[in-house]
Amino acid sequence: MRWLTDTIGGLWELLRLGWITRFRFRGPYWRWRMETAFGSDVSRRPPRRQMIHAVLDYGRWVHRMRRGD
């Protein structure tokens, strides 16, 4: 059950981050975030499925940090 609440909270945090950055996913913040998370060489980035998993893990982590767990 905790995984589900963390996932929902993580999705909320990702939506919140998207809202704060006005969903400009090709803007400077998101380019910087992608480079620090996955490196600057696009050809060496993980497959889409792994990247989505990593982004959801990040959202869950942000949710737990903001909640204070």
C-alpha positions in Angstrom: 0.0 0.0 0.0 2.9 2.4 0.8 4.3 1.8 -2.7 1.0 3.0 -4.2 0.7 6.1 -2.1 4.4 6.9 -2.8 3.7 6.4 -6.5 0.6 8.7 -6.5 2.6 11.2 -4.5 5.5 10.9 -6.8 3.3 11.6 -9.8 1.9 14.6 -8.1 5.4 15.9 -7.4 6.4 15.4 -11.1 3.2 17.2 -12.2 4.1 20.0 -9.8 7.6 20.2 -11.2 6.2 20.3 -14.7 3.8 23.1 -13.7 6.7 25.1 -12.0 8.8 24.8 -15.2 5.7 25.6 -17.3 6.1 22.2 -19.1 9.0 23.5 -21.1 10.7 20.1 -21.3 13.3 21.3 -23.8 14.1 24.4 -21.7 17.4 24.9 -19.8 16.2 23.3 -16.5 15.1 20.1 -18.1 18.2 19.9 -20.3 20.4 20.3 -17.2 18.3 17.7 -15.4 18.6 15.1 -18.2 22.4 15.7 -18.4 23.0 15.3 -14.7 20.8 12.3 -14.5 21.7 10.4 -17.7 24.8 12.1 -19.1 25.2 14.4 -22.1 25.7 11.7 -24.7 22.2 11.0 -26.0 23.3 7.7 -27.6 24.4 6.3 -24.2 21.1 7.1 -22.4 19.1 4.2 -21.1 16.1 2.8 -23.0 12.8 4.6 -22.6 11.4 2.1 -20.2 14.4 2.4 -17.9 14.2 6.2 -18.1 10.6 6.2 -17.2 11.3 3.9 -14.2 14.1 6.3 -13.1 11.9 9.3 -13.4 9.1 7.7 -11.3 11.7 6.7 -8.7 12.8 10.3 -8.6 9.2 11.4 -8.1 8.7 8.9 -5.3 11.9 10.1 -3.7 10.8 13.8 -3.9 7.5 12.9 -2.4 9.1 11.1 0.6 11.6 14.0 1.1 8.8 16.6 1.1 6.7 14.4 3.5 9.7 14.0 5.8 10.1 10.2 5.7 
